[in-house]
Amino acid sequence: MHATVGDKLVQHGRVVGQHDKVAEIVEVMGAEGTPPYRVRFQDGQEAVCCPGPDSEIRHKDMSRQIG
């Protein structure tokens, strides 16, 4: 998993009815874009995380193409 500042981290819900959590990556703390990442969630909370297999990175370049 590789990311840059400004990419989105999407943590998918683990059970039926649980919503995805979306956060903006504000700092890449690992080497060459690898975790851990400092992220800011939509409610303004910040956290340091090492994403698991239920997560994906949406690169900021991709979001321009999609939306």
MOJOVEN-V59766 format. One line per field, one symbol per residue. phi: phi as a letter, one per 40 degrees, with the letter a starting at -180 (. if undefined). psi: psi as a letter, one per 40 degrees, with the letter a starting at -180 (. if undefined). Layout:
phi->???
psi->???
This chain:
phi->.babdhcbbbbcccbdgcccbbbccbabcccfgcccbcbbcccgcbababccccbabbccccccccb
psi->hiiiheihhhhiieihehiihhihhehheihfeiiiihihideeiiihigiaeeiihhiddddddd.
